Amino acid sequence: MQSSGVVLHTDKYQINMMYAHWINGTHNRKAVFEAFFRKLPFGNGYAVYAGLERIVAYIQNLRFEESDLVYLSEQEENYDPAFLEELRQFRFTGSLYSVKEGTLVFPNEPLIRVEGRMLEAQLVETALLNYMNYQTLIATKASRIKQIAGNDVLMEFGTRRAQEADAALWGTRAAYLAGFDATSNMLAGKMFGIPTKGTHAHSWVQSHDSEELAFERFAEALPGQVTLLVDTYDTLKSGVPHAIELGKKLQQQGKKLAAVRLDSGDLAYLSIKTREMLDKAGLEDVQIVASNDLDEHTILNLKVQGARIDSWGVGTQLITAADQPTLGGVYKLVAREGEDGSYLPTIKISGNPEKVTTPGIKEMYRLIDPATGKAVADYLCYPEEQQVLKNEPIELINPSHPYLNKKVTNYRAEPLLTPVFVEGELVYELPTLEEIRAYHREQLGLFWPEYLRMLNPEHYRLHISELMWTTKTQLMKAYLYK
């Protein structure tokens, strides 16, 4: 049975909290929430933010339809009909700020800030985290793979192993914005304008009386896109020799064999031998494509072994983020409306120090060294703090190690949070996917290689203002010693 809309893509406790606020008359009180993650995935030095396009579509379509209200009326909580009538009139009237897709981001940074009535700010939590967490995870994984593959062609092959259709589609988009070049998923290609690539399966070869005949008929059907899978029977004794034979025939006809694909066995050894055989036959321009459970670790090892592979088809390990299947992003209240209408900073205190939140509505800046063009630090401060806007000297407080502070005097500050919705109206023009890809490449250029490397990356630090640190410590003391 198909869902009637997106509004019930939420957890029940959101609805229950909305109801409790309504019962107590606090549902129209303003609140500010932030979405962030606490720990980088994959042991990486950075993450790549993704998911904003789907979040925008979600906010734009946030309506309780009649079938949704009927369903809610049947719940064991027995919600007051007047509450359901309130939901019938529901529209998102708040403001949402976000970093841009493709931005390199780090732990405890507010990637999304939601300001609005408690009723709406509470409702959107689950969906925002769902979209942000998954797409940011896949974009980060894809960027790691791109760092290792360099200029090699990267193709996303993960649809059949993805956790359902939405994961396949939006995971493909996340991979493409972070550096992949193409996908095998035709619907993703159509929806997002991503180039599509595909060869043939082992079944094509098996469905013919011989491997030679299978190759010939495939070339006849697709003369401009001849890539042959050569490992159905024996890669070096059968598949590659038959591909070479066909490649020479195509040359005589003024056509060409584009590539051969290796999908099993010792990819380093087989690619080296395949390259030797192709070159000896005068087919130096025929490329070698590899697939078979590849990821950044496998690709790195294959390159170290001297593999002669030009293009990589990456599937399961990418689309499922197999070595870390969740980002762990959270959505926390950082300010609420007081009796006088002003915002009061809020804090969550935990027995785990890393889970203590930083209170208050924040602005976030990336500080750039004008001399090198490289990022120095990311910096959080309150909107009323104007030093960073005036390029005045600022003290950077490391919230994890407050004794490791530093002062910066020469910097260029780039704001990272962009208004997307203001008072319910979309004010942000969504960039094209190609523009996001280009922006992501620019982002990578802001950071020294030490922060980008896959193995033992240097830690890029998030810092906060002195006022923010003082506010945080005062609130901690106020609640801890009540």
C-alpha positions as CSV (number, residue, x, y, z in Angstrom):
1,M,0.0,0.0,0.0
2,Q,1.5,3.3,-1.0
3,S,1.9,6.2,1.5
4,S,-0.4,9.2,0.8
5,G,2.5,11.7,1.4
6,V,5.7,12.4,3.3
7,V,4.4,14.0,6.5
8,L,4.2,10.6,8.3
9,H,7.8,9.8,7.5
10,T,8.5,10.5,11.1
11,D,8.7,8.7,14.5
12,K,5.7,8.4,16.7
13,Y,7.3,10.1,19.5
14,Q,7.5,13.3,17.4
15,I,3.7,13.2,17.0
16,N,3.3,12.5,20.8
17,M,5.5,15.4,21.7
18,M,3.6,17.7,19.3
19,Y,0.4,16.6,21.0
20,A,1.8,17.2,24.5
21,H,2.9,20.7,23.4
22,W,-0.6,21.3,22.0
23,I,-2.3,20.1,25.2
24,N,-0.1,22.4,27.2
25,G,-0.5,25.4,24.9
26,T,3.2,25.5,24.0
27,H,3.0,24.3,20.5
28,N,3.4,27.7,19.0
29,R,6.4,28.6,21.1
30,K,9.5,29.2,19.0
31,A,12.4,26.8,19.2
32,V,15.8,26.3,17.5
33,F,17.2,22.8,16.7
34,E,20.5,21.8,15.1
35,A,21.4,18.7,13.1
36,F,25.0,17.5,13.4
37,F,27.1,14.3,13.8
38,R,29.6,13.7,16.6
39,K,32.1,11.3,14.9
40,L,33.5,11.1,11.4
41,P,32.7,8.0,9.5
42,F,35.2,5.5,8.2
43,G,38.0,6.9,10.3
44,N,38.1,9.7,7.7
45,G,39.5,13.2,8.1
46,Y,36.3,14.8,6.8
47,A,32.7,14.2,5.7
48,V,30.8,15.5,2.6
49,Y,27.4,17.0,3.3
50,A,24.6,15.8,1.1
51,G,20.8,15.5,1.2
52,L,19.7,19.1,1.0
53,E,17.8,18.7,-2.3
54,R,15.6,16.0,-0.8
55,I,15.1,18.0,2.4
56,V,13.8,21.0,0.4
57,A,11.3,18.8,-1.5
58,Y,10.2,17.3,1.9
59,I,9.6,20.7,3.5
60,Q,7.7,21.9,0.4
61,N,5.4,19.0,0.5
62,L,4.8,18.9,4.3
63,R,1.0,18.5,4.5
64,F,-1.3,16.3,6.6
65,E,-3.7,14.7,4.1
66,E,-7.1,13.3,5.0
67,S,-5.8,9.7,5.0
68,D,-3.0,10.7,7.4
69,L,-5.5,12.3,9.8
70,V,-7.7,9.2,9.7
71,Y,-4.7,7.0,10.5
72,L,-3.7,9.2,13.4
73,S,-7.3,9.1,14.7
74,E,-7.0,5.3,15.0
75,Q,-3.9,5.4,17.2
76,E,-4.0,4.1,20.8
77,E,-3.2,7.6,22.1
78,N,-6.7,8.7,21.2
79,Y,-5.6,12.1,20.1
80,D,-8.2,14.9,20.6
81,P,-10.0,15.6,17.4
82,A,-9.2,19.3,17.8
83,F,-5.5,18.4,17.6
84,L,-6.1,16.6,14.3
85,E,-7.9,19.7,13.1
86,E,-4.8,21.7,14.0
87,L,-2.8,19.3,11.9
88,R,-5.1,19.7,9.0
89,Q,-4.1,23.4,8.8
90,F,-0.4,22.6,9.3
91,R,2.2,24.3,7.1
92,F,5.9,24.8,7.7
93,T,6.2,28.5,8.5
94,G,9.7,28.4,10.0
95,S,13.2,29.0,8.8
96,L,15.8,26.5,7.8
97,Y,19.5,27.1,7.3
98,S,21.9,24.6,5.9
99,V,25.5,24.2,4.7
100,K,25.7,23.7,0.9
101,E,25.8,20.2,-0.5
102,G,29.3,19.1,-1.3
103,T,30.8,21.1,1.6
104,L,33.5,19.3,3.6
105,V,32.1,19.2,7.2
106,F,33.3,18.0,10.6
107,P,32.0,16.7,13.9
108,N,29.7,18.9,16.0
109,E,29.1,21.4,13.3
110,P,25.5,22.5,12.8
111,L,24.8,21.3,9.3
112,I,21.2,22.2,9.5
113,R,19.5,24.8,11.7
114,V,15.7,24.8,12.1
115,E,13.9,27.8,13.6
116,G,10.2,27.7,14.0
117,R,7.2,26.8,16.1
118,M,7.8,23.8,18.4
119,L,5.0,22.0,16.5
120,E,6.9,22.1,13.2
121,A,10.5,22.0,14.4
122,Q,9.7,18.8,16.2
123,L,8.0,17.1,13.3
124,V,10.8,17.5,10.8
125,E,13.5,15.8,12.9
126,T,13.2,12.3,11.7
127,A,13.0,12.9,8.0
128,L,15.8,15.5,8.1
129,L,18.1,13.1,9.9
130,N,17.2,10.3,7.6
131,Y,18.0,12.2,4.4
132,M,21.1,13.9,5.9
133,N,22.6,10.8,7.5
134,Y,22.4,8.5,4.5
135,Q,23.3,10.8,1.7
136,T,26.2,12.4,3.7
137,L,27.5,8.9,4.5
138,I,27.5,7.8,0.9
139,A,28.9,11.0,-0.4
140,T,31.8,10.7,2.1
141,K,32.4,7.1,1.1
142,A,32.4,8.1,-2.6
143,S,34.8,11.0,-1.9
144,R,37.2,8.6,-0.2
145,I,37.1,6.3,-3.2
146,K,37.7,9.2,-5.5
147,Q,40.7,10.3,-3.5
148,I,42.3,6.9,-4.1
149,A,41.1,6.4,-7.7
150,G,42.4,9.8,-8.8
151,N,41.7,10.4,-12.5
152,D,40.4,6.9,-13.1
153,V,36.8,6.6,-14.2
154,L,34.5,5.7,-11.4
155,M,31.1,4.0,-12.0
156,E,28.4,3.4,-9.4
157,F,27.1,-0.2,-9.8
158,G,25.3,-0.7,-6.5
159,T,21.5,-0.7,-7.3
160,R,20.9,-4.4,-6.9
161,R,22.6,-4.4,-3.5
162,A,21.1,-1.2,-2.1
163,Q,18.7,-1.2,0.8
164,E,15.6,-0.6,-1.5
165,A,14.9,1.8,-4.4
166,D,15.3,5.1,-2.5
167,A,18.7,4.2,-1.3
168,A,19.8,3.2,-4.8
169,L,18.6,6.5,-6.3
170,W,19.7,9.0,-3.7
171,G,22.9,7.0,-3.0
172,T,23.8,7.3,-6.6
173,R,23.2,11.0,-6.6
174,A,25.4,11.4,-3.4
175,A,28.2,9.4,-5.1
176,Y,28.0,11.5,-8.2
177,L,28.2,14.8,-6.4
178,A,31.3,13.6,-4.6
179,G,33.2,12.6,-7.7
180,F,31.9,9.5,-9.3
181,D,31.5,9.8,-13.1
182,A,28.6,7.5,-14.1
183,T,26.0,5.0,-12.8
184,S,24.4,1.9,-14.1
185,N,21.0,3.0,-12.6
186,M,18.9,4.2,-15.5
187,L,16.3,5.9,-13.3
188,A,19.0,7.8,-11.4
189,G,20.4,8.9,-14.8
190,K,17.0,10.2,-15.9
191,M,16.1,11.9,-12.6
192,F,19.4,13.6,-11.9
193,G,21.1,13.8,-15.3
194,I,23.9,11.5,-14.3
195,P,25.8,9.8,-17.2
196,T,24.9,6.1,-17.5
197,K,27.2,3.2,-18.3
198,G,26.7,-0.5,-18.8
199,T,28.2,-3.6,-20.5
200,H,26.7,-7.1,-20.3
201,A,26.4,-9.9,-17.8
202,H,27.8,-13.4,-17.7
203,S,24.3,-14.6,-18.8
204,W,24.8,-13.0,-22.2
205,V,27.8,-15.2,-22.8
206,Q,26.1,-18.2,-21.3
207,S,23.1,-17.8,-23.6
208,H,25.1,-18.4,-26.7
209,D,26.8,-21.5,-28.1
210,S,30.2,-20.0,-27.8
211,E,32.0,-17.0,-26.2
212,E,33.1,-15.8,-29.6
213,L,29.6,-15.8,-30.9
214,A,28.4,-13.9,-27.8
215,F,31.0,-11.2,-28.3
216,E,30.4,-10.9,-32.0
217,R,26.6,-10.5,-31.6
218,F,27.0,-7.9,-28.8
219,A,29.4,-5.9,-31.0
220,E,26.9,-6.1,-33.9
221,A,24.1,-4.8,-31.6
222,L,26.1,-2.0,-30.0
223,P,29.0,-1.2,-32.3
224,G,29.8,2.1,-30.6
225,Q,29.8,0.8,-27.1
226,V,31.7,-2.5,-27.2
227,T,32.9,-3.5,-23.7
228,L,33.2,-7.2,-23.2
229,L,33.1,-9.2,-19.9
230,V,35.9,-11.7,-20.3
231,D,35.8,-13.9,-17.2
232,T,32.8,-16.1,-17.9
233,Y,35.0,-19.2,-18.5
234,D,38.7,-18.5,-18.4
235,T,39.9,-14.9,-18.5
236,L,43.4,-15.3,-20.0
237,K,42.9,-18.5,-22.0
238,S,39.5,-17.7,-23.4
239,G,37.9,-14.3,-22.7
240,V,40.8,-12.0,-23.5
241,P,42.0,-13.9,-26.6
242,H,38.4,-13.9,-28.0
243,A,38.1,-10.2,-27.2
244,I,41.4,-9.5,-29.0
245,E,40.2,-11.5,-32.0
246,L,37.0,-9.4,-32.2
247,G,39.0,-6.2,-31.5
248,K,41.2,-6.8,-34.6
249,K,38.1,-7.4,-36.7
250,L,36.5,-4.2,-35.5
251,Q,39.7,-2.3,-36.3
252,Q,39.6,-3.6,-39.9
253,Q,36.0,-2.3,-40.1
254,G,37.0,1.1,-38.9
255,K,35.4,0.4,-35.5
256,K,36.9,-0.3,-32.1
257,L,36.7,-2.4,-29.0
258,A,36.3,0.1,-26.2
259,A,37.2,-2.0,-23.1
260,V,37.2,-5.4,-21.5
261,R,35.8,-6.0,-18.0
262,L,37.3,-8.1,-15.2
263,D,34.8,-9.2,-12.6
264,S,36.6,-12.0,-10.6
265,G,39.9,-13.5,-9.7
266,D,43.2,-11.8,-8.9
267,L,42.4,-8.4,-10.4
268,A,46.0,-7.2,-10.1
269,Y,47.6,-10.2,-11.9
270,L,44.8,-10.5,-14.5
271,S,44.8,-6.8,-15.3
272,I,48.6,-6.8,-15.8
273,K,48.5,-9.9,-18.1
274,T,45.4,-8.5,-19.9
275,R,47.2,-5.2,-20.6
276,E,50.3,-7.1,-21.9
277,M,48.1,-9.2,-24.3
278,L,46.1,-6.2,-25.5
279,D,49.2,-4.2,-26.2
280,K,51.0,-7.0,-27.9
281,A,48.0,-7.3,-30.2
282,G,48.1,-3.6,-31.1
283,L,45.1,-2.8,-29.0
284,E,46.8,-0.2,-26.7
285,D,43.8,2.0,-26.6
286,V,41.4,-0.7,-25.3
287,Q,40.8,0.0,-21.6
288,I,40.4,-2.3,-18.7
289,V,37.4,-2.1,-16.4
290,A,37.3,-3.8,-13.1
291,S,34.4,-4.7,-10.7
292,N,33.8,-7.2,-7.9
293,D,33.2,-5.8,-4.4
294,L,35.6,-2.9,-4.7
295,D,36.1,-0.1,-2.3
296,E,38.8,2.4,-1.5
297,H,40.9,-0.2,0.4
298,T,40.8,-2.7,-2.4
299,I,41.5,-0.1,-5.1
300,L,44.5,1.2,-3.0
301,N,45.9,-2.3,-2.7
302,L,45.4,-3.0,-6.4
303,K,47.2,0.2,-7.3
304,V,50.1,-0.7,-4.9
305,Q,50.3,-4.1,-6.7
306,G,50.7,-2.4,-10.1
307,A,47.2,-3.2,-11.4
308,R,46.6,-1.9,-14.9
309,I,43.0,-0.8,-14.5
310,D,41.5,2.3,-16.1
311,S,38.0,2.3,-14.8
312,W,36.3,1.0,-11.6
313,G,32.8,-0.3,-11.2
314,V,32.0,0.1,-7.5
315,G,28.8,-1.3,-6.1
316,T,27.9,-3.0,-2.8
317,Q,30.7,-1.5,-0.6
318,L,29.7,2.0,-1.7
319,I,25.9,2.0,-1.8
320,T,25.6,0.2,1.5
321,A,28.6,2.0,3.2
322,A,29.5,-1.6,4.2
323,D,32.2,-0.8,6.7
324,Q,30.1,1.8,8.5
325,P,26.4,1.6,7.7
326,T,25.3,4.8,9.6
327,L,26.5,8.3,10.1
328,G,24.9,8.8,13.5
329,G,23.7,12.3,13.1
330,V,21.5,13.9,15.8
331,Y,19.0,16.7,16.1
332,K,19.2,18.7,19.3
333,L,17.4,21.7,20.8
334,V,19.8,24.6,21.3
335,A,17.4,27.5,22.1
336,R,13.8,28.1,23.0
337,E,11.5,31.0,23.3
338,G,11.2,32.5,26.8
339,E,8.3,34.3,28.4
340,D,9.4,37.7,27.0
341,G,9.7,36.4,23.5
342,S,13.5,36.2,23.4
343,Y,15.5,33.0,22.8
344,L,17.0,31.2,25.8
345,P,20.0,29.0,25.1
346,T,19.5,25.4,26.1
347,I,22.0,22.6,26.8
348,K,21.9,18.8,27.0
349,I,24.3,17.4,29.6
350,S,25.4,13.8,29.5
351,G,27.7,11.4,31.4
352,N,29.5,11.1,28.1
353,P,31.4,14.4,27.7
354,E,31.2,14.3,23.9
355,K,27.4,14.3,24.1
356,V,27.2,17.6,25.9
357,T,25.7,20.1,23.4
358,T,26.8,23.6,22.7
359,P,24.0,26.0,23.5
360,G,22.5,28.9,21.6
361,I,21.8,30.0,18.0
362,K,25.1,29.9,16.1
363,E,26.7,31.2,13.0
364,M,29.4,29.1,11.5
365,Y,32.4,30.4,9.4
366,R,35.3,28.7,7.7
367,L,38.4,30.8,8.3
368,I,40.8,30.9,5.3
369,D,44.4,32.0,5.4
370,P,44.7,34.6,2.6
371,A,48.4,33.8,2.0
372,T,47.8,30.1,1.2
373,G,44.1,30.0,0.4
374,K,43.8,27.1,2.8
375,A,41.3,26.6,5.6
376,V,42.6,27.3,9.1
377,A,39.6,26.4,11.2
378,D,35.9,26.3,11.4
379,Y,34.5,28.8,13.9
380,L,31.2,29.0,15.8
381,C,29.9,32.2,17.4
382,Y,26.7,33.9,18.3
383,P,25.0,36.2,15.7
384,E,25.6,39.3,17.9
385,E,29.3,38.7,17.9
386,Q,30.6,40.9,15.0
387,Q,34.4,40.5,15.3
388,V,34.6,37.9,12.5
389,L,32.5,40.0,10.1
390,K,34.9,42.9,10.7
391,N,38.0,40.6,10.3
392,E,39.1,41.6,13.8
393,P,41.4,39.3,15.8
394,I,39.5,36.4,17.4
395,E,40.3,33.9,20.1
396,L,39.6,30.3,19.0
397,I,38.5,28.0,21.8
398,N,38.9,24.3,21.3
399,P,35.7,22.9,23.1
400,S,37.3,19.5,23.5
401,H,40.6,20.7,24.7
402,P,40.1,24.3,25.9
403,Y,43.8,24.7,26.9
404,L,44.6,24.3,23.1
405,N,43.5,27.8,22.1
406,K,44.9,30.1,19.5
407,K,44.3,33.6,18.2
408,V,44.0,34.4,14.5
409,T,44.5,37.9,13.2
410,N,44.8,37.5,9.4
411,Y,41.9,35.5,7.8
412,R,39.0,35.5,5.4
413,A,35.8,34.3,6.9
414,E,33.3,32.4,4.7
415,P,29.9,31.8,6.2
416,L,28.8,28.2,6.0
417,L,25.1,28.3,6.9
418,T,22.9,29.5,4.1
419,P,19.2,30.5,4.4
420,V,17.1,27.9,2.6
421,F,13.6,28.7,4.0
422,V,12.8,31.9,5.7
423,E,9.4,32.1,7.4
424,G,8.1,29.2,5.3
425,E,9.3,30.6,2.0
426,L,12.0,28.9,-0.1
427,V,14.7,31.6,-0.7
428,Y,17.5,29.3,-1.9
429,E,18.0,28.5,-5.5
430,L,19.0,24.8,-5.7
431,P,22.2,24.4,-7.7
432,T,22.5,21.8,-10.5
433,L,24.2,18.6,-9.7
434,E,27.1,19.6,-11.9
435,E,27.5,22.9,-9.9
436,I,27.5,20.8,-6.7
437,R,30.3,18.6,-8.1
438,A,32.3,21.6,-9.0
439,Y,31.7,23.2,-5.6
440,H,32.9,20.0,-3.9
441,R,36.1,20.0,-5.9
442,E,36.6,23.6,-4.8
443,Q,36.1,22.5,-1.2
444,L,38.7,19.9,-1.5
445,G,41.1,22.5,-2.7
446,L,40.7,24.5,0.5
447,F,42.3,21.8,2.6
448,W,45.9,20.6,2.9
449,P,46.5,17.0,1.8
450,E,47.1,16.0,5.4
451,Y,43.4,16.5,6.2
452,L,42.3,14.6,3.1
453,R,44.4,11.5,3.1
454,M,42.7,8.2,3.8
455,L,45.2,6.7,6.3
456,N,45.8,8.6,9.6
457,P,44.5,12.0,8.5
458,E,45.3,15.1,10.5
459,H,42.4,16.4,12.5
460,Y,40.8,19.6,11.3
461,R,39.4,21.5,14.3
462,L,36.1,23.2,15.1
463,H,36.5,26.1,17.4
464,I,34.0,28.3,19.3
465,S,34.0,31.9,20.5
466,E,35.0,32.9,24.1
467,L,31.4,34.0,24.7
468,M,30.0,30.6,23.6
469,W,32.5,28.7,25.8
470,T,31.6,30.9,28.7
471,T,27.8,30.4,28.1
472,K,28.4,26.6,27.9
473,T,30.3,26.3,31.1
474,Q,27.9,28.6,33.0
475,L,24.9,26.5,31.9
476,M,26.7,23.3,32.8
477,K,27.4,24.6,36.3
478,A,23.8,25.8,36.6
479,Y,22.3,22.4,35.9
480,L,25.0,20.2,37.5
481,Y,24.9,22.0,40.8
482,K,21.2,22.7,41.2
